[in-house]
Amino acid sequence: MNSIEYLLKHPVISIAFWFLVAAVGIISYNFMPIDLFPDTMPPQITAMTMVKGTSAEDINRKVTALLDREFQGITNVTKVVSTSKDEISSVNVQFEFGTNMSTAMTDIINAVSRIKNSFPASAAETQFFRITDANRPVATISMSPAENSSFDLKAIRILAENDIKEELLRAHGIGKADVFGANETEVLIRLDLDKLRNYRISPVAVLKTIGASNTSLPAGYLENSSTESLVKVINEVRTEQQLLSMPVKTTDKGVITLKDVAEVTLAAKTPRSIYRGNGKNAIAINILKPEKGFAVDAIESLKVILPKLQKQYPEILFEITTDQEPIISVNVAGMKNSLFSAVWLTMIIVFILLKRFSASLVVGISIPMSFFFAFSFLYFTPNTLNMVTLAGFIVAVGMVVDASIVVIENIYRHYEMTSDGFNSVLQGTKEVVFSVFGGMLTTVAVMVPIMFVGGYVQEVLRPLTMIISAMLIGSFIAAFTIVPFLAKKFIVDFKKNKTEKKTKSNLFTKATDRILEVITETYLNLLRIGLNNRLILIIAAFAILALSARAIIPLVGRELLPKMDTGMVIIKADFPVSALIEDVNDKLAELEQIITQNKHVISVSTVAGSEPGQVSFGNGGQLMQQIDMQIRLTTRDKRTETIWQITKEWREKFEKLPYLSSFSITEFGATPVATTRAPIDITIGGKNPKLLMALATDLKDKLKSVPGLTDLRLTKSDNKPETHFVTDLAQANKYNITPAEVAENLNLALTGKYAGHLKITSGFNDIPIRVETGINGEKWNRAPEELVIPRSDGDVFLSSIGKTTRTTQSTLVTRENLHETVNILGANSIRPLSAVTSDITEILNDFKTPKGYFAELSGSLSDANEAGARLIKALALGILMLYVILYVLFESWWRPFLIMGAIPLSLTGAFWGMLFFDKPMCMPAMMGIILLGGTIVNNAIILLDFIDNAVNSGIPRRQALEESVKTRLRPILITTLSTVLGMIPLVFEQAVGLERMSPLGVVAASGLLVGTIFTVVVIPVAYDLIMSFKRT
């Protein structure tokens, strides 16, 4: 008794198994987290170091370059990219996927420890940030004063950083809340220069006195015979009055206090950043999910707590200005609807071609069983329900009925011949187990290499291949457990009751039978013609493939992923580097007015500049004159204009604005790989910054002639005004003053320095104390040489010890893999990315750079090339595995080659499908080709298995070939059409977000459809040709 017979006689085993699978699957479905896309963020660590009062050039030389060299040798590092701006060094280290980030963080910290003694003495401690998908905000809250509010932005910032932030962090699913938007409160001590001169007190001395007098320091432990006590020296300033009464100098005339030489006020820090929400200046909080957390959980918690916060703080207007939840909800809901569409389309074609309601019902059972099996599998994985996993379900829907169709069709064929219910089920099932198992195994085998291909490809496609594989394995198990049992029950009932053997003949079934007869007869005629012209047919089939590939691939172009209308737009723009923050704010209002004229705009979130430590707002490397806008539109199913039509209109208006140095307007996700700066990224590297900028400017001008290349912008400019005070050392020596003292005094006058914190006892954060030198109660805004430095031995006039020069410098210093760089960023429109980059490559080949300098193209096409290389390796390994499996199944070295001949036959359809549906050769398309290769061979296996059995039973070869078409054409058509129709929602992008994965459906469906037409004729003809050679 074999296993199939045993299961037929003991159905309780199958029922119990599927009951358990269904229970786990239902639990998994209901509790599986939801997201937009799998986590594909490459592992990264950013090291940020602040050196107050230091220029970008000095930061690069004294900090960034040292870190850059030290990080290069760390294990699994793929790229080191750094940005140096005034006062801040930011070094981003990228690692290979799968790197242990705890170990990587330890390596980074150790590397900094080895060299930090070489940093400037004023350098703050380096801060380290893990950059993961959890650093990507899932929502942004804008907080601005409500109408008639007594709160200003300064008060809102205090609440945001304290009570509001704590309320948010208590909520389930929220891992972090970053606050942004300037208006940070500080205690400002403005020293009066004239009063300091009168008392002959140095500003630096006052600064040091304040810092030394406002402290809380441990002094050790006091031990006696019975107790131990910690000893602390405490003199923490808690009030403005305590500050004012602080002694700064003692003279013969008495004690001079801070009140005598300074004013103390509660003020806002000098702004270096702006946040605007929906056209208003505001304070922003970015909501981040926890590590290993989920976006939807965080957003749902936020939307629960936000009404409570609004009620608690009625004088603050709370608005959500960026939010992933609508696109996630619309995407998931749409894809679920598409999934249901795929199910009923599949069932319709099954019913039409099987013509038996009972048979269709039995076959249909395999769909939910496969779903339960796949969801049970997902229960034990970290995957989420997202557009990739849902696309996997849509792709597999039409495929999971294949095994059951072949089984049920063969069972009914035996039953019609013998009318013996049990034996018909047993023999019908046993007869096809070989071909069905081979078909399932070959499809799964070609996808296994993708699960371990590495890099971005693995992160995106592994969930997809796992879902499809789990669905196919589940369908195979269902086809040989529950399907035979149900078929037996139906057939026995038919035999006893004679109620149904076939659906009653009617016009519809007669028409269906007639169509199938015509198709079968047509195929038989084509087969007979092919058998008489074997070489001509085979050569013609492969010639059509070669011509199609040569003509179509250049036309469709190449991308990493197709563009997607997410309803979210990213605008990056640069104002002149000398623009003041007030001007930037005014111009932002004008830009927002242009944007909000479109009726589909829901919200606008604008960030200018950066704040140290706030990684989710620009990674700390954005200048005050650089802006980042996120615009949320209604989803594409609710508007008549596409996102590209809307952005084209904005681009045309922005080009007329004289105050924009450069800008780019792209849809969210324009660069699928998170670390890729732009679809087109040209890196110019070398040593001399001036020469780099000259080369970059020249190359940018040449690139303007490339059709389809838009939004060209340089990552930095070299016209930032800079003032140098050059000290005459001989003169300075006469006054016993050093350039370091000059710099410290100038820094106090121009920027100020921090001298501890004002202790707050109400639970709020302590407030920093900043000391600056002013005159007549106002901020110092004069030329450096006009500054006077008061000293105990007399005043020092800077005009007497040096002179001022003015020049221009680069806004930033960027480095990549030990080279100083300038990048030209751009995007493609109208033309495919590969066509645009081909023209760029021609220009780069003719572009001459001096020795030691280079210009190279990267961006999304480089990502696509890497993905393509990985997928080609996966395809090669998959074909090798396919051959081995077929060799084992058929115990023949040549039959696997014959079966795999179906793969190139199907590629003709795949190429024409891409052209017809205007889809590029991209990662999903290549995945479709791999999936197609594992699927199309099933038809050849079914045909060859029948032919071999027929020939072995004594039927002449040519007759066996014709009988294979007569007998197997019906199940082949049913499985092919069910698979193709199941992919219709994916092909026609019926859900928001399916644009990303639709090329997979287009390639697989069109390739399978055309490949089936070729396979049913060419494979038997090739078999006949090979056998005739073997006989000779």
Secondary structure, DSSP 8 states (H G I E B T S, - for coil): --HHHHHHH-HHHHHHHHHHHHHHHHHHHHH--B-SS------EEEEEEEBTT--HHHHIIIIIHHHHHHHTTSTTEEEEEEEEETTEEEEEEEE-TT--HHHHHHHHHHHHHHHGGGS-TTB---EEEEESGGGS-SEEEEEEE-TT-S--HHHHHHHIIIIIHHHHHHSTT--EEEEESS--EEEEEEEEHHHHHHHT--HHHHHHHHHHHSEEEEEEEEE-SS-EEEEEEEE---SHHHHHT-EEEEETTEEEEHHHHEEEEEEE----EEEEETTEE-EEEEEE--TT--HHHHHHHHHHHHHHHHHH-TTEEEEEEEESHHHHHHHHHHHHHHHHHHHHHHHHHHHHHH--HHHHHHHHHHHHHHHHHHHHHHTTS---B-HHHHHHHHHHHHHHHHHHHHHHHHHHHHHHHH--HHHHHHHHHHHHHHHHHHHHHHHHHHHHHHHTS-HHHHHHHHHHHHHHHHHHHHHHHHHTTHHHHHHHHHHHHHHHH---SS----HHHHHHHHHHHHHHHHHHHHHHHHHHSHHHHHHHHHHHHHHHHHHHHHHH-B-SS-----SEEEEEEE--TT--HHHHHHHHHHHHHHHTTSTTEEEEEEEEE--TT-TTTGGG---TTEEEEEEEE--GGG-SS-HHHHHHHHHHHHTT-TT-SEEEEEETTSSSSTT---SEEEEEEES-HHHHHHHHHHHHHHHTTSTTEEEEEES--S-EEEEEEEE-HHHHHHTT--HHHHHHHHHHHHT-EEEEEE---SSS--EEEEEEEEETTEE--S-GGG-EE--TT--EEGGGTEEEEEEEE-S-EEEETTEEEEEEEEEE-SS-HHHHHHHHHHHHHH----TT-EEEEEEHHHHHHHHHHHHHHHHHHHHHHHHHHHHHHHT-SSHHHHHHTHHHHHHHHHHHHHHHTT--B-HHHHHHHHHHHHHHHHHHHHHHHHHHHHHHTT--HHHHHHHHHHHHHHHHHHHHHHHHHHTHHHHTT-STTTTTTHHHHHHHHHHHHHHHHHHHHHHHHHHHHHHHHHH-
